[in-house]
């Protein structure tokens, strides 16, 4: 399956382009304007001459040349007719809903038949589209995502939109975002294979309600040289029913999915919260960990949590220990977890992390607020270093410190449980 017209279109037709700002057809067209340097944009609207300064066409065929990508934002009922008429269209994102998820499977079959007659590649229907942040392609009605290393493939458009909003605030980026919707054409396995050759994609995250092509999915995952993570929903009977009425997906037994993930090397993310927390780790690699803390108890608890997640602690080298002994108070722990005591100043944290950053490990920095603690200044100091994540525990003063870390690209958490779980997911 050639996905190039979908991700690298040289021409785009917005079918159902609208002059009304609150309409999806206007939002999509507006979001495509930054991509205009790379492609011709054709608003399709038989009742308008120009929209957003662009010449309108009554149909895709009337453009008079081949069009790489069409985006349909019209009533579901007319989608088959539009596809039959668009003989010059290579691929199509169908945003419209009202197909199998609404109990209208017959209309869905008409869409598939119409697309196959003209050899049109389909993404959707009932989806929000795609984003390729590195080239400013935003073929959705959502705000643009930031550029990063993860590719997200989701059957839920709302999950995509939520992650886009959250990730922009938390400075997390994506290589590609794809909303599959009902997956009448492009499916999980097609995208997993495609992303193998994508230099901008380092890891792949899936949001799965149900698989219609399980064997193809398993084979694509086995072929993948890039880590794949999956959040599976529809685990209970109630969840399965919700999935069917959402995207028409047949959820199947959760136990079967767990076995599939294990067989093909997919790492399961258990909850939506875990997925969001894990995305904070997008620039980190799996390594041994050094815990740096101003409190013995939380440091010990973090060591237990990391062990439960299968993450090893790094033995601090003799060379580093000698240097730390000269800089730290006499009764610091002299081992990992490195407890640099409750009166640790930002300067002491920085002295320790400067030395520990040479140990080739990820460094989990724990801070508990004590009378002499300066969380915000500590955050500023440690954010200079790589392979660092922070667990700053407490109220308002540490909330602001976590915000400083996140604004500088350092993963920051409220509790060690969150950080340990995310470190355990790294592959």
Secondary structure as UniProt FT lines:
FT   HELIX           4..7
FT   STRAND          11..15
FT   TURN            21..22
FT   HELIX           24..32
FT   HELIX           33..35
FT   TURN            36..38
FT   STRAND          40..44
FT   TURN            46..47
FT   STRAND          50..51
FT   TURN            52..53
FT   STRAND          54..57
FT   HELIX           61..63
FT   STRAND          67..72
FT   HELIX           76..78
FT   HELIX           79..85
FT   TURN            87..88
FT   STRAND          89..94
FT   HELIX           100..102
FT   HELIX           105..117
FT   TURN            118..119
FT   STRAND          121..124
FT   STRAND          130..132
FT   HELIX           133..135
FT   STRAND          137..139
FT   STRAND          146..154
FT   HELIX           157..169
FT   TURN            170..171
FT   STRAND          173..179
FT   TURN            181..182
FT   HELIX           188..196
FT   TURN            199..200
FT   STRAND          203..208
FT   HELIX           214..223
FT   STRAND          227..232
FT   HELIX           237..247
FT   HELIX           254..264
FT   STRAND          267..269
FT   HELIX           272..279
FT   TURN            280..283
FT   STRAND          289..293
FT   HELIX           296..308
FT   TURN            309..310
FT   HELIX           318..327
FT   TURN            330..331
FT   STRAND          338..339
FT   TURN            342..343
FT   HELIX           346..356
FT   HELIX           357..359
FT   STRAND          362..368
FT   TURN            371..372
FT   HELIX           375..382
FT   TURN            383..384
FT   STRAND          388..393
FT   HELIX           396..407
FT   TURN            408..409
FT   STRAND          411..413
FT   HELIX           416..425
//
